Amino acid sequence: MNYYLIMNLIISISLMIVAIIHILPLFGALGNSALNKMYGLVIEEPNLSILMRHRAILFGIVAMILIYAIIFPMYRPLSILIGFISVISFLILAWSVGGINEPLKRVVIADLIALISLIIATSAYLMQLYQN
């Protein structure tokens, strides 16, 4: 297996990990029960429900962009950037606000895994780019 294919495989696996992490919240779009299970919150207020369910759909869109970039490599820089914005913004908010519950601590751990995966994807992409 040549260098380009190895880097391509590393990038694809890394982006798929980040995509899976972003797909999981999509189940929140199904309703308050799913949101309650995922985040350990009781969401009964209709406006908050709409916002959280819409948030779930936006995570699905991020996941689709990441998967699209696996298939079409020209979109990898954009998908990696979107992934970084998504992950880092949540981690900064979680750190700055503090006092998060156990389900959100699991989300922080998942986002840390996503961050590491994005760093690996970025490194492999740059190595692949500069090898040519």
N, C-alpha and C positions, 0 to 999 in steps of 0.2 A: 504494500500500500504506500503510495507516495505522500510526500509532505502535505501537499494541497488537500488531498482527500482526508488525511488525518485531522488537519485543522478544520476542515468542513464538518467532519463528524463531531468534533468537540463543540463547535459553534452550534450545530443543530441540536445536540443533546442539551447543551446549556440553555438555549432558547426554549426548548420543549419543557424543561423543568420550570422555567419562569412562566411559561404559558399555562402549565397545569396549576401552578400556584394562583394564577389569575382567573382560571376557570372555576375553581372551587367556590368563590363567593357568588358566582352566577346563580347558584341554587337559591340564593336569597330573593331573587326575582319572583319566586313561586309564592311568596307571601310571608306574613308575620311569623308564622310557626317556624319556618326555615331560618328566618333572621334571628329569632329568639334562640334557637339551638346553636347557631354559628357563633353568635356574639355574646351569649349569656345575658341578654337584655330583654325586657318586656317592652315590646313596641306595640302600643295600642293606639297611639295618636295617629290619625290618618295622614297628616302632612309629613310626619317623620317616616311613616311607612312608605309613602310615595318616594321620598328622598332616598331612603335606604334601598328600596327596590330598584330605583333608577341607577344608583351607585353600583349595584350588582350587575346591571346590564352594561355599564361602562367598563367594568372589569372584564366582561366577556368580550367587549370590543378590543381591549388591550391584548387579551389572549389571542384573538383572531389575527391581529397585526403581527404578533410574535410568530404564530404558526405560518402565516403568509410569508414571512421573511425566511423561514426555513426552506420553503419551496422556491422562493424567488430571492436569491442572495443580494440583488441590488438594493433591497429594502432593509437589509440588516442594520446599517448605521441608524436609520430612522427608528426601527423597532427597538434597538438597544437603548437609544435615547429616551424613547417613550417608557420603556421598562425602568430605566434609572429614575426618571421623574416620578413614576408611580410609587416605586419602592422607597426611594429616599424621602419623598414628601410624607409618606405614612410614618416612617421611622422617626423623622424629625418631630412630627406632631405627637406621636406616642411618647417620645422622650421629653418633649417640652411640657406636655400637659401632665403626664405621670398619673399614678393612681389607677392603672388599668386592671381589669379583672382577668381571671385565668384564661377564658377563651381569647381575649385580645392579646394576652401574652403568647399564646400559640400563634396568633397572626404575626406578631413581632418576630418570632422564631422563623416562621415561614418566609417572611420578608427578608430576614437576614440570609436565609438560604438562597433566596432569589437574588439578593445583592451579590453574593459570592458567585453565583452562576453567571450573572451579568458581567462581573469582572473577568471571569474566565472566558466568556464569549468575546468580550472586547479585546482581551489579550490575544486570543487565537485569531481573531479577525485582523488585528494589526500585524501579527506575525505573518499571516497569510498574505496580507497586502504588501508588506515590505520584502517578502521572499521573492515576489515576482519581479 
